[in-house]
Amino acid sequence: MASNLSAAPDFHLTIPQSDKRRPIFFTAPIRQNLTKKRLTISCNSSGSSPKSSPNLKESLNPKNPSLSDQLKTLSATTLSTTKDSRTHLLSKPKSTWVNPTKPRKSVLSLQRQKRSPYSLNPIVKELRLFAQKLNDCDSSNETTFLSLIDQIPYPLTRENALLILNSLKPWQKAHLFFNWIKTQNSFPMETIFYNVVMKSLRFGRQFELIDNLANEMVSNEIELDNITYSTIITCAKRCNMFDKALEWFERMYKTGLMPDEVTYSAVLDVYAKLGKVEEVLSLYERGVASGWKPDPITFSVLAKMFGEAGDYDGIRFVLQEMKSLGVQPNLVVYNTLLEAMGRAGKPGLARSLFEEMVESGVTPNEKSLTALAKIYGKARWAKDAMELWERMRSNDWPMDFILYNTLLSMCADLGMEEEAERLFEDMKRSEHCRPDSWSYTAMLNIYGSGGNASKAMDLFEEMSKLGVDINVMGCTCLIQCLGKSRRIDDLVRVFNVSIERGVNPDDRLCGCLLSVVSLCEESEDANRVLACLQQANPRLVALVRLIEEEKTSYETVKEEFRVIVSDTAVEARRPFCNCLIDICRSRNLHCRAHELLYLGTLYGLYPDLHHKTADEWSLDVRSLSVGAAHTALEEWMGTLTKFVQRDEALPEMFSAYTGTGTHRFSQGLANAFAAHVEKLSAPFRQCKERAGCFVATRDDLVTWVQSRSPSPIIA
């Protein structure tokens, strides 16, 4: 028997509450649009199927439709009547395939611990103001800080403590507040509190405090997560405590945690700084195999490591890996690669990489352009360097002092005076890169190398008017220029003014003054230059006086020379000896010049002067001055003469190398050496296939010795 039931159900929209942090929007409006209707539902209490009644439609009240009638329209519009509707409804959602053979990474979630929605908390503003008050107080007074903490406007809940701790900028205050929180025992200390204070301590490079906190976490069984380890390791790296960084990295691995990108890059950098190339590659391969995708910072570390080692194959490996993994280099990586190629001596590859960078849409900055300019300068690619400068101007690429000065220094090295003057004038018109002391120094170097004393002095006067300080290098370049031009009055004035302005003469400046002494034809000029040198290095002047005295014994000269060499910078020792030999030759003290050459050889100042093989003996004078080269040639010819006279075994070929000089203004040794060879009537002739090389055969040498009188070779 069927019975009619009357029901008035309410239809409400139910929204899943799985995420309580997510506010429920539109609830009220939806409920307002829903209407309540009373429905009559017919039910059959027997197990048999109800018989259809022909008068059923008429018996139903059209004003009170059944539930099926109400839902009929809805079903017709939402449910498909096609055959594949069932398939569509029963199809499973798309699943994510997991490789069952690959072990799941034991990595703690990098998601930070859940925090309360501060933005919805009405007390946040007041707590932030309180934190600012803590930041503004005297950090040196711990008592004042702790007394101020007691004025916290709200109870110390977990959320309030985190808010204040995150807002404290000085690491000292963050550490004090963290320790104060622990004393309150208001809530259990969690990993996030340690992570926050550790990051603040890392900013202050306080590794010892971080190390103590980490060990405290271990003792209190507080979990160290990926962020904790990353903070510890990166702080140790910043503090150059590489052993500690590696120690904590190994501890991290033992816990089963997988390093994140930051940690991987930091440890790779540590290995690279320690020069452990194999460990770097091993860690890199291990990380990639575990599913880690290296970021541009990682490749920057690798490129820098290979670049410092001058490993071209390593640089190619970095480029290939980036392409295979689809990692687009950013500006930092491009800059590192350019610097690496400069160290590896690959200007062509650097140029190609730079063009690739520009074509990919990465705009070069000052560092990129400076690296490329240095590469071109080192490779002596003057044309490419100046084309680069023109592109900088046309593309409005950023220029700074370092870049301008790098280009100027390159012009100085290559003797490009006109190009340097254009650059210098461009700097003067610049709003942000006006010439500084180093810019003027580069120009003084250019004018000095070219022997343009007038322009050099004009520049010096300009520096004085503008208040630009001259440095020791600029002073050296200017004095060298004035010395070659025999402008001794200006030289003395420049030296005295430079000393008054605070220039501290170094060994290079002393060597420059010493070389000017060798150029002075008048004793009065030489004495005035020596008076300047007296202010810088009195003992060196005393040695000059000793070697000028013919009565001075060899042993006395040897002892004083040894003391001078010992007190001189390594890079200035050979120039000192060269200049002393030049002074002796200018005074016709040839025997003393040979003594000094012998002493220079004795103390290791000319290690590559002589080379012997079974087929060739050679003399290399490329590191010698003109006077020293003449002396070396005379000494060598004298030795060879003795060998011939004693009928000793000799090689088939003899060679002397002077070099050609790479500087446009460089006079080189070739011409002076050739003139001295002609003066000695030596059997050497210039090699047509190799510039700056003089050759002689054994037969030529024997014939020459036999044709000479037994007089000494010294000319």
Secondary structure, 3 states (H helix, E strand, C coil): CEEEEEECCCCCCCCCCCCCCCCCCCHHHHHHHCCCCCEEEEEECCCCCCCCCCCHHHHCCCCCCCHHHHHHHHHHHHCCCCCCHHHHHHCCCCCCCCCCCCCCCCCCCCCCCCCCCHHHCCCHHHHHHHHHHHHHCCCCCHHHHHHHHCCCCCCCCHHHHHHHHHHCCCHHHHHHHHHHHHHHCCCCCCHHHHHHHHHHHHHCCCHHHHHHHHHHHHHCCCCCCHHHHHHHHHHHHHCCCHHHHHHHHHHHHHCCCCCCHHHHHHHHHHHHHCCCHHHHHHHHHHHHHCCCCCCHHHHHHHHHHHHHCCCHHHHHHHHHHHHHHCCCCCHHHHHHHHHHHHHHCCHHHHHHHHHHHHHCCCCCCHHHHHHHHHHHHHHCCHHHHHHHHHHHHHHCCCCCHHHHHHHHHHHHHHCCHHHHHHHHHHHHHCCCCCCCHHHHHHHHHHHHHHCCHHHHHHHHHHHHHHCCCCCHHHHHHHHHHHHHCCCHHHHHHHHHHHHHCCCCCCHHHHHHHHHHHHHCCCHHHHHHHHHHHHHHCHHHHHHHHHHHCCCCCHHHHHHHHHHHHHCCCHHHHHHHHHHHHHHHHHCCCHHHHHHHHHHHHHCCCCCCCEEECCCEEEEECCCCCHHHHHHHHHHHHHHHHHHHHCCCCCCCEEEEECCCCCCCCCCCCHHHHHHHHHHHCCCCEECCCCCCEEEEEHHHHHHHHHHCCCCCCCC
